[in-house]
Amino acid sequence: MIHCEVLEVVEPHRLSYSWDSGGENTTIIWTLQENKDGTVHQHLDQTGFNKVQALGGAKYGWTSMCGQLEKVLVEL
């Protein structure tokens, strides 16, 4: 089970929440910035890892999920 708590919302630019899973209590921050050409730059930062293995798992998971995000957004 994953426990989360929203820490900050600044619409439409920033979302921050805690993510407690497998003994790792991390903070995730999503930021969006509109570029001059109308595209949007998305940045994801997850901090607070204690275990190298957990960090590696998160990198793999986020890389996969962010790759799928573009496909979902195109369909909206």
NORTAFEN-V527494 format. One record per pair of residues at least 24 apart in sequence whose ideal C-beta (glycine too) atoms are under 7 Angstrom apart, sorted by the first residue. I is the first residue (numbers start at 1). J is the second residue. Records with the same first field share a line. If there is no record, write none. Layout:
I: J + J
This chain:
22: 54
24: 49 + 50 + 51 + 54
